[in-house]
Amino acid sequence: MTLGYTRLMNTLEERVRRLEERNQRVELNKRWETSKTCRLVIALGTYGLLGAYMMWLGVEQPWLSALVPTLGFLLSTLGLGLVRRFWMRSLK
């Protein structure tokens, strides 16, 4: 084998390795974004921040009022899987 061929193969192997690492990161991010844990963390954060903000504003029953946008977020995420599948089929 020639030195040029060896260098080319090493370069190609390195590119494939980097692509595989990138694909693993993308898949992991995708799993996180669609996980129930992610939704729960966002919902709890939303509830806590809005409850505290409403309390600061002096809203009557701030923690009960903070449930409305939190539940709205959770309900909005329930239909995303269906919408996503429909969207993906429309691209084919």
C-alpha positions as CSV (number, residue, x, y, z in Angstrom):
1,M,0.0,0.0,0.0
2,T,1.1,3.5,-0.6
3,L,1.5,6.2,1.9
4,G,-1.2,8.3,0.3
5,Y,-3.7,5.4,0.4
6,T,-2.9,4.8,4.1
7,R,-3.4,8.5,4.9
8,L,-6.7,8.6,3.0
9,M,-8.0,5.5,4.9
10,N,-7.0,7.0,8.2
11,T,-8.8,10.3,7.3
12,L,-11.9,8.4,6.2
13,E,-11.9,6.2,9.4
14,E,-11.6,9.4,11.5
15,R,-14.5,11.0,9.7
16,V,-16.7,7.9,10.2
17,R,-15.7,7.8,13.9
18,R,-16.7,11.5,14.3
19,L,-20.0,11.0,12.5
20,E,-20.8,8.0,14.7
21,E,-20.1,10.0,17.8
22,R,-22.2,12.9,16.5
23,N,-25.1,10.5,15.7
24,Q,-24.9,9.1,19.3
25,R,-25.2,12.7,20.7
26,V,-28.1,13.5,18.4
27,E,-29.9,10.3,19.4
28,L,-29.4,11.0,23.1
29,N,-30.7,14.6,22.7
30,K,-33.7,13.4,20.8
31,R,-34.5,10.8,23.5
32,W,-34.2,13.5,26.2
33,E,-36.5,16.0,24.3
34,T,-39.2,13.4,23.9
35,S,-38.9,11.9,27.4
36,K,-41.5,12.1,30.1
37,T,-38.7,13.2,32.5
38,C,-38.0,16.3,30.3
39,R,-41.7,17.2,30.2
40,L,-42.0,16.7,34.0
41,V,-38.9,18.9,34.7
42,I,-40.3,21.7,32.4
43,A,-43.8,21.4,34.0
44,L,-42.4,21.6,37.6
45,G,-40.2,24.5,36.6
46,T,-43.1,26.3,35.0
47,Y,-45.3,25.7,38.0
48,G,-42.7,26.8,40.5
49,L,-41.7,30.0,38.6
50,L,-45.3,31.0,37.8
51,G,-46.5,30.3,41.3
52,A,-43.7,32.4,42.8
53,Y,-44.3,35.2,40.3
54,M,-48.0,35.2,40.9
55,M,-47.4,35.3,44.6
56,W,-45.1,38.3,44.2
57,L,-47.8,40.0,42.1
58,G,-50.3,39.4,44.9
59,V,-52.6,37.1,42.8
60,E,-55.2,35.4,44.9
61,Q,-54.4,31.7,45.2
62,P,-51.2,31.9,43.1
63,W,-50.4,28.1,43.3
64,L,-53.8,27.1,42.1
65,S,-53.6,29.7,39.3
66,A,-50.1,28.4,38.3
67,L,-51.7,25.0,37.6
68,V,-53.5,26.4,34.5
69,P,-50.5,27.1,32.3
70,T,-48.7,24.1,33.7
71,L,-51.5,21.8,32.7
72,G,-51.8,23.6,29.4
73,F,-48.2,22.8,28.7
74,L,-48.6,19.1,29.6
75,L,-51.8,18.8,27.5
76,S,-50.1,20.4,24.6
77,T,-47.3,17.9,24.7
78,L,-49.6,14.9,24.7
79,G,-50.6,15.5,21.0
80,L,-47.1,16.2,19.7
81,G,-46.3,12.6,19.0
82,L,-49.4,12.2,16.8
83,V,-48.7,15.5,15.0
84,R,-45.1,14.5,14.5
85,R,-46.0,11.1,13.0
86,F,-48.5,12.8,10.7
87,W,-45.8,15.4,9.7
88,M,-43.2,12.8,9.0
89,R,-45.6,10.8,6.8
90,S,-46.4,13.9,4.8
91,L,-42.7,14.4,4.0
92,K,-42.4,11.0,2.3
